[in-house]
Amino acid sequence: MQQNQNLNKVAATEAPRRVISLLVDNHNGVLARVSSLFCRRGFNIDSLTVSATNDPAVSRITVTLHGDDAAISQLILQTERLEVTRQVFELTPDKSLQRELLLLKVACNTAERAEMREIAAIYKSKIIDLSPDSMVFELTGRPEKINAFLKMFSGYDILELCRTGITALERGGKHPHMQKPPQEVRAAQLPLPGTHCPQDEE
């Protein structure tokens, strides 16, 4: 079993990046159940964000990982069987809006500030803090834009950086998978072995 998981991790590093969106119950322990399932399936999570939705009873979890079609399909199938899951679906780049936030602190002197300001202007980055020996930039955009921005600063002394991970929504109006009532989803869920997480006993 351990050998199979290791093989899955090796294969995942060579597979394309995938973004999975989950709508789940908003209560304690949900994130632990979801991340535990991903771990048991041998996936290494690149980034994970949790956010509120327009329904106070529902949270959105956006997970970025690598995997081939077969592995992702099986992962989605098993995630759907968790009793805390309301909806789960993949967000493809061409049919979704994917954004990430970067905070970047760079050491600088007076001569370097002008160069850094030019880079920031090209990428439409904000300078949110300035001190005698450093600057802090804020940038929001697609992961590819974040990566390109960081590459431009590779020749400077980066003191700290923080990336939020991807958060995303589908383009257009309400999609078919969002129109299915939660109770209908739950009625169709048949737990698979090893994926059912019963409620904690009182």
N, C-alpha and C positions, 0 to 999 in steps of 0.2 A: 504493500500500500504506500509506504514511504517512498519507494523507488518510483512509483507511478506519479506521485505528487512532484518529485524532483524533475521528472521528465516533462511534466506539464509546465513547470516554471521555466525550464530551458526553452521549450517551444514558444512560450508566451513572450519571451524577450525578442523573438524574431518575428512575431506576429504584429499586425497593424494595431494602432491605438484605437480603442473603442470607448464610447461614453454611454453608460447605462444610467437611466433615470428611474427612481423608485418613488412612489407615493405610498407612505406608510402611516400607521397609527402614531399619533403624537403622544407617547408616554414613555416612561423610564424603561430602559433595557432594550429598546428596539434596535438601536445602532449596534449594540453588542451582538444581537442575534444575526443581523445581516452580515456584519463583518466576519463573524465566526463561520458562516456558511461559505463565504468567499474563500476564507482560509482553508477550509476543509476541501474545497474543490481545487486547491493548489494555485490560486491566483495571487499575484503580487499587486496590491493596489497602488497605483501611481499617485492618485489624489482622491480625496473624498470631501465633499461639502454637504452640510445639512442646513436647510433653510426653512423658514415658515412659508405657508401658502395662503391663499385666500380663504381657506377653511381652517379654523383654529384646531380642529381635531386631526388635521393631516399635516405631515411634514414631507418635504422633498429631499431625497438623498441622491446626489449626483456622484457617480463613481467613474474614475478613469483608470483603465487597465489595458492590457494587451492580450489578444486571444484570437484564434481562428473562428470561422463561422460555426463549426460544430461545437466547439467548447463554449462559445457565447450563448448559443441556442440552449444547450443543456443547463448552463448557469441561470438563464432567464426562467427556464421551466421549473427549476428547483426553487428559485427565489419566489416565484408565484405561489408556491405551496406553503410558504411561511404564513402563519395565521395573522401576522402583523402587516402583511403586504396587501395593499389595495390595488396598485397597478405597477407594472414594471415593463420597460420598453427601451430599445436602443435609440439613441439620438445620432443620426448620421450627419456629417458636416454639411451636406448639400441641402438638408431639410430642417436644419436647426440653427439657432443662434447661440454660439458658444463664446463665453467671455471669461477672462481671468484677471485678477488684480495683482499688481506687483508693487512692492515698496522696496526701493533700492537706495542704500546709503553708500556714498563713494567719498573717499578722501580726496581732497583737492587743495591746490594753492591758488593764489590770485591769477596766475597765468593760465591755469587749466579751466577756470570757471567759464570763460567765453566759449571754449570748445565744447564743454558739456552742455551749455545752454543751446548751442546750435543743434546738437544731437537731440536734445529734449524737444526742440521746436519741430524738427523733422517728424518725430514720432508722436507729436502732440501730447507729450508728457508734461505733468505739472511738477514744479519745484515746490515742495511743501515744507521744507526746512532748510535753513542756511546758517552755517556757523563759520568761524574763521578757518576751520580746517576740514570741513565736509559739507556735502549737499545731499539731500534726500529727495528722490524722485518718486512720483506716483504715476503708474501707467495702467490703463485698462484696455484689453483687446483680446483678440484670438491668441491662442498659445504660440502660433508661429510668429506673431508680431512681438510677443514678449521675448521669445528666443532671439529674434533678430536684434532687439533693443539691447539685450544683455551681451550679445556678441560685440556690439559697438563699444561697450565698456570693458571688454576683456583686457584691454591694455592699461586700464587704470586700476587703482588700489580699491577693490570693493571691500568695504568693511562689514556690511551685513546686507542680506536680502531676505524677503519673505514673499512667497507666492501663495495665493489662496487656494489654488486648484480650480478646475473648470466648474462653472455653473452654466446651465443651458436651458433653453425652451425651444419647442418646435415652432417653425414658422406657420403663419396662417391662423385660421380660427380654431374652433374646438375640434379635436381629432376623434375618430371612432373609438379608440381605446379609452378616451376620457369620458365618453358618454355612457359607458356601462355602469349601472349603479353598484356601489360597493357590496350590497347584500347579494347581488347576482354573482359577483366575482367570488365571494366567499363560499357561496353554495356550490360553485363549480370546482373548488379547490379540494383535491384529494392528496393528503400529505404523502410524500415519498419517504422511503426508509432513510432515517438519519437526518431529515430536514424539518420534522415537526417539532416545534418548540412549545410545549404546554405552558399555560400560565402558571406563575408561581403560586403555590398553595398558600392560603391565608394562615 
